[in-house]
Every structure is written in C-alpha cells, then in structure tokens.
Amino acid sequence: MVACGAGIFSFLVFMLKLEKYCTLIPISVLEGFSFGVAITIGFGQFNFALGLTLPKKPKFYENVSNTFEHVGDLKAEEFVPFLIMYLMLMSLMRFFPGKPWIIFIALVGMIYGFITSVFFKEIKPLLLKD
C-alpha cells in the first residue's frame, strides 16, 4: 500500500510539474535519511546473519539490544557462510568497482541454500521459504 501510495504521489508531482521543487531538499537531509534507513535495515538483519531466532520486541532498540546480548549464541552454520559472502562482496566491490556484485552474491547465496537443503541436510541454513 505504501509503494502504491508513493507511486500515485510521484505521478501527481510529475503531472503538476512540481518536480523542480523536490530537488530543493538539502543533500544533508537526503544523506541523513539514507543513513537512518541503512542502519535500520542493517541492524534488522543481524539476527539472520548470526543465526539467532529471538522473539521480537515492540521497540527497535530493544531488538538490537537483545541481539547484542545473545551474540555469543550465534550458529556457525549460519554465520560462517554470511561472513564468507560478506567478505567476498566487499573484496569484489573494492578490487572490481562499478559492477553490481550484490546480484552475483545473492545468486551464490541461493545456490548455497539449495545445495545445503538438498544434499547436506545436517547444515540446514534458514531459507527464505522458512
């Protein structure tokens, strides 16, 4: 619903020729907003990277705190592939910049998930279907 609303709003701005006013937003506001979104998404993914299945708390900071309290309970079968793919992504972006390496890493992750779920049932990483 939010995406549809944003699309309608964007279309109205375009139809009313108001897009020139949208460029008046200072870059510091855009950078701050982007940083806030990145922090929210990044901290929201920590449980998956560490292989933790913790109950959700009502507030975001409580979830982050709960994750850090249980960081010692990480599951190696979840964390090691994450770490390898993360380091691979950062290395590819550094040494071969300008390419969409995240697509490649996502494909590698899907192949890894398929192979482990079919052939190595003892590893059993958390998959999207789970």
RODO-2510 file (C-alpha; in nm, 4 decimals, decimal comma):
residues 130
     n   res          X          Y          Z
     1     m     0,0000     0,0000     0,0000
     2     v     0,2841     0,2377     0,0813
     3     a     0,4514     0,1674    -0,2551
     4     c     0,1247     0,2276    -0,4397
     5     g     0,0669     0,5497    -0,2478
     6     a     0,4202     0,6682    -0,3205
     7     g     0,3737     0,5860    -0,6885
     8     i     0,0486     0,7833    -0,7043
     9     f     0,2095     1,0730    -0,5188
    10     s     0,5096     1,0700    -0,7550
    11     f     0,2792     1,0637    -1,0568
    12     l     0,0824     1,3615    -0,9241
    13     v     0,4027     1,5570    -0,8646
    14     f     0,5085     1,4813    -1,2237
    15     m     0,1681     1,5748    -1,3696
    16     l     0,1567     1,9031    -1,1775
    17     k     0,5158     1,9843    -1,2852
    18     l     0,6316     2,0163    -0,9246
    19     e     0,9431     1,8010    -0,9603
    20     k     1,1709     2,1066    -0,9656
    21     y     1,0674     2,1781    -0,6056
    22     c     1,1606     1,8249    -0,4979
    23     t     1,5243     1,8997    -0,5807
    24     l     1,5338     2,1717    -0,3162
    25     i     1,5809     1,9156    -0,0383
    26     p     1,9326     1,9658     0,1047
    27     i     2,1806     1,6843     0,0461
    28     s     2,2389     1,6574     0,4214
    29     v     1,8721     1,5651     0,4691
    30     l     1,8898     1,3011     0,1956
    31     e     2,2161     1,1593     0,3327
    32     g     2,0793     1,1520     0,6872
    33     f     1,7630     0,9772     0,5740
    34     s     1,9637     0,7227     0,3733
    35     f     2,1912     0,6614     0,6724
    36     g     1,8923     0,6063     0,9008
    37     v     1,7376     0,3588     0,6577
    38     a     2,0706     0,1744     0,6216
    39     i     2,1134     0,1480     0,9986
    40     t     1,7574     0,0228     1,0425
    41     i     1,7928    -0,2419     0,7715
    42     g     2,1420    -0,3431     0,8820
    43     f     2,0560    -0,3887     1,2489
    44     g     1,7332    -0,5615     1,1492
    45     q     1,9363    -0,8282     0,9648
    46     f     2,1809    -0,9085     1,2479
    47     n     1,9697    -1,1967     1,3802
    48     f     1,9719    -1,3647     1,0391
    49     a     2,3471    -1,3151     0,9936
    50     l     2,4173    -1,4654     1,3349
    51     g     2,1604    -1,7430     1,3027
    52     l     1,9641    -1,6238     1,6047
    53     t     1,5917    -1,6820     1,6436
    54     l     1,4925    -1,4349     1,9114
    55     p     1,1420    -1,3178     1,9984
    56     k     1,0527    -0,9770     1,8570
    57     k     1,0317    -0,6861     2,0990
    58     p     0,7943    -0,3925     2,0475
    59     k     1,0727    -0,1352     2,0033
    60     f     1,3604    -0,1390     1,7537
    61     y     1,6318    -0,0545     2,0071
    62     e     1,5105    -0,3387     2,2317
    63     n     1,5569    -0,5848     1,9421
    64     v     1,9086    -0,4544     1,8753
    65     s     1,9967    -0,4764     2,2440
    66     n     1,8545    -0,8279     2,2646
    67     t     2,0647    -0,9317     1,9647
    68     f     2,3851    -0,8000     2,1219
    69     e     2,3019    -0,9769     2,4486
    70     h     2,2759    -1,3101     2,2638
    71     v     2,5628    -1,2633     2,0182
    72     g     2,7515    -1,5449     2,1915
    73     d     2,4742    -1,7873     2,0931
    74     l     2,5439    -1,7496     1,7213
    75     k     2,5112    -2,0543     1,4995
    76     a     2,8266    -2,1211     1,2995
    77     e     2,6341    -2,2853     1,0140
    78     e     2,4583    -1,9513     0,9594
    79     f     2,7371    -1,7084     1,0462
    80     v     3,0271    -1,8639     0,8504
    81     p     2,8512    -1,8502     0,5083
    82     f     2,7374    -1,4951     0,5858
    83     l     3,0912    -1,3906     0,6750
    84     i     3,2417    -1,5556     0,3659
    85     m     2,9875    -1,3949     0,1315
    86     y     3,0189    -1,0580     0,3043
    87     l     3,3982    -1,0604     0,2705
    88     m     3,3663    -1,1773    -0,0882
    89     l     3,1233    -0,8929    -0,1658
    90     m     3,3444    -0,6294    -0,0034
    91     s     3,6530    -0,7615    -0,1865
    92     l     3,4794    -0,7663    -0,5237
    93     m     3,3458    -0,4139    -0,4722
    94     r     3,6903    -0,2883    -0,3760
    95     f     3,9016    -0,4564    -0,6434
    96     f     3,6448    -0,4527    -0,9274
    97     p     3,4274    -0,1450    -0,8619
    98     g     3,1325    -0,0337    -1,0690
    99     k     2,9706    -0,3729    -1,1114
   100     p     2,6518    -0,4947    -0,9387
   101     w     2,8275    -0,7617    -0,7316
   102     i     2,5362    -0,7919    -0,4902
   103     i     2,3397    -0,9720    -0,7626
   104     f     2,6217    -1,2243    -0,8017
   105     i     2,6465    -1,2739    -0,4245
   106     a     2,2683    -1,3194    -0,3972
   107     l     2,2860    -1,5863    -0,6685
   108     v     2,5732    -1,7601    -0,4869
   109     g     2,3677    -1,7497    -0,1658
   110     m     2,0644    -1,9033    -0,3365
   111     i     2,2769    -2,1795    -0,4862
   112     y     2,4365    -2,2417    -0,1454
   113     g     2,0927    -2,2586     0,0182
   114     f     1,9643    -2,5016    -0,2443
   115     i     2,2689    -2,7290    -0,2277
   116     t     2,2703    -2,7445     0,1512
   117     s     1,8948    -2,8018     0,1757
   118     v     1,9038    -3,0863    -0,0760
   119     f     2,2401    -3,2562    -0,0230
   120     f     2,3598    -3,1513     0,3250
   121     k     2,0530    -3,1709     0,5457
   122     e     2,2642    -3,1597     0,8644
   123     i     2,3694    -2,7997     0,7877
   124     k     2,0151    -2,6702     0,7191
   125     p     2,0540    -2,2922     0,6904
   126     l     1,7500    -2,0694     0,7358
   127     l     1,5989    -2,0260     0,3894
   128     l     1,3533    -1,7709     0,2531
   129     k     1,0775    -2,0322     0,2499
   130     d     1,1327    -2,0878     0,6217
***
